Amino acid sequence: MPPLPTASLPARRVQLRRWVLSSDAELQELRRGVFHAVTGRPLPSDVGLDGVAERMVLVASELATNALRHGRPPTVVTLFSTNDSYVLDVVDHDPHRVPEYAEGRPPGAGGLGLKLARDLASELGWYIDDDGAGSVKHVWARFFAPPAGS
C-alpha cells in the first residue's frame, strides 16, 4: 500500500469548529460536535455511514484516537469548509512519528484507522508545520460536498 501522501490543507478554507482533546473521554463530544456542525442536528444514536456527515464523524473519531494514542498532547481537531468540501484537520505534537497504514495485523488487532479514513474520505494527507511553539503533525481528511447553506 502506498504511504499516506504528504500534502498541505486547501489554501482557501473557513474554520467552522475546533476541539482540543486530552483523552478518549472527549471523543463522544467531538463526534456530536462534528455531526451538528455539518447538519445542524443532534447526532442520532443509530448513526450509519449513509451520508457525508456520518462518514466525517467516524473519520474524526479515528484520526483523533490515533493522535491521542500515538502523538503528544494536546490533540487539536479543526473542522473547515471550502466552497465544495469539508476538511477535518487533526494535529498532534509528535512530528517525529510518521502516520502509516498498519500492515499485516489480524482482524480485531486495531490499527485500521488510517485505512478506514482513506476509504471514507475523498482525500487524505498529512504534513509537518510549525505552530509558533514548535513542530506539529497534521493529518487531514477532505470530504467533497457543498457545505450547508451553499
C-alpha positions in Angstrom: 0.0 0.0 0.0 1.5 3.4 -0.9 2.3 5.7 2.0 -0.1 8.4 3.2 0.5 11.4 0.9 2.3 14.5 2.2 0.1 17.5 1.3 -1.0 20.7 3.0 -4.6 21.7 3.7 -6.5 23.6 0.9 -5.5 27.2 1.0 -9.0 28.7 0.9 -10.9 27.5 3.9 -13.0 28.8 6.7 -12.8 27.4 10.2 -16.2 26.1 11.5 -15.3 24.5 14.8 -12.3 23.5 16.9 -11.9 20.9 19.7 -8.9 20.4 22.0 -8.8 16.9 23.3 -6.7 15.4 26.1 -8.4 12.0 26.5 -10.6 9.4 24.8 -13.4 10.5 27.1 -13.8 13.6 24.9 -14.3 11.7 21.7 -18.1 11.4 22.1 -18.4 15.2 22.3 -16.2 15.5 19.2 -18.5 13.1 17.3 -21.6 15.1 18.4 -19.9 18.4 17.5 -18.8 17.3 14.0 -22.3 16.0 13.2 -24.0 19.1 14.5 -21.6 21.5 12.7 -22.3 19.8 9.4 -26.0 19.0 9.7 -27.4 21.4 12.3 -28.9 18.4 14.0 -28.0 16.2 17.1 -26.1 13.0 16.4 -28.6 10.1 16.3 -28.0 7.1 18.4 -28.2 4.8 15.3 -25.8 6.6 13.0 -24.8 4.7 9.9 -22.4 5.6 7.1 -25.1 6.8 4.7 -24.0 10.4 4.3 -21.0 12.7 4.4 -21.7 13.8 8.0 -21.8 10.2 9.2 -18.6 9.4 7.4 -17.0 12.5 8.8 -18.0 11.6 12.4 -16.3 8.2 12.0 -13.1 9.6 10.4 -12.8 12.4 13.0 -13.1 9.8 15.8 -10.5 7.5 14.2 -7.9 10.3 13.4 -8.4 11.9 16.9 -8.0 8.5 18.5 -4.7 7.9 16.6 -3.4 11.3 17.7 -4.4 10.7 21.3 -2.7 7.3 21.4 0.3 7.8 19.2 1.0 11.6 19.4 1.8 14.0 22.1 -0.9 16.3 23.6 -2.8 18.3 23.1 -4.8 16.8 20.2 -6.5 19.6 18.2 -9.3 18.8 15.8 -10.4 21.6 13.4 -13.3 21.5 11.0 -13.0 23.7 8.0 -15.2 24.3 5.0 -14.3 25.3 1.4 -16.6 26.1 -1.4 -17.0 22.4 -2.3 -15.9 20.4 0.8 -15.4 19.9 4.5 -11.9 19.3 5.9 -11.1 17.7 9.2 -7.6 18.6 10.4 -6.1 16.7 13.4 -3.0 18.0 15.0 -0.7 16.3 17.5 2.7 17.5 18.8 4.9 14.5 17.8 6.2 15.4 14.4 8.7 12.5 14.5 6.1 9.8 14.4 5.0 9.5 10.7 1.4 8.3 10.2 1.4 5.0 8.4 -1.0 2.3 7.4 -1.0 -0.7 9.7 0.0 -3.7 7.6 -0.4 -7.4 8.3 -2.4 -7.0 11.5 -5.1 -9.7 12.1 -8.7 -8.5 12.3 -9.6 -7.1 15.7 -6.0 -6.2 16.5 -6.6 -2.5 15.8 -4.5 -0.2 13.6 -7.1 0.2 10.8 -8.0 3.9 11.5 -6.0 5.4 8.6 -7.2 2.7 6.2 -10.8 3.5 7.2 -10.2 7.2 6.8 -8.7 6.6 3.4 -11.7 4.6 2.3 -14.3 7.0 3.7 -12.8 10.4 2.8 -12.4 11.9 -0.6 -8.7 12.8 0.1 -6.4 12.1 3.0 -3.0 13.6 3.7 -0.5 14.8 6.3 2.3 17.3 6.8 4.5 18.9 9.4 4.1 22.6 10.3 5.4 25.0 13.0 2.6 26.3 15.2 4.8 29.0 16.7 5.7 26.9 19.7 7.3 24.1 17.8 6.7 21.5 15.1 3.3 19.8 14.9 1.9 17.0 12.7 -1.3 17.5 10.8 -3.3 14.5 9.5 -6.3 15.7 7.5 -9.3 14.3 5.6 -11.4 16.0 3.0 -15.0 15.3 2.1 -16.3 16.7 -1.1 -19.9 18.0 -0.5 -21.2 21.5 -0.7 -21.3 22.9 2.9 -24.8 23.6 4.3 -26.2 26.9 3.0 -24.1 26.9 -0.1 
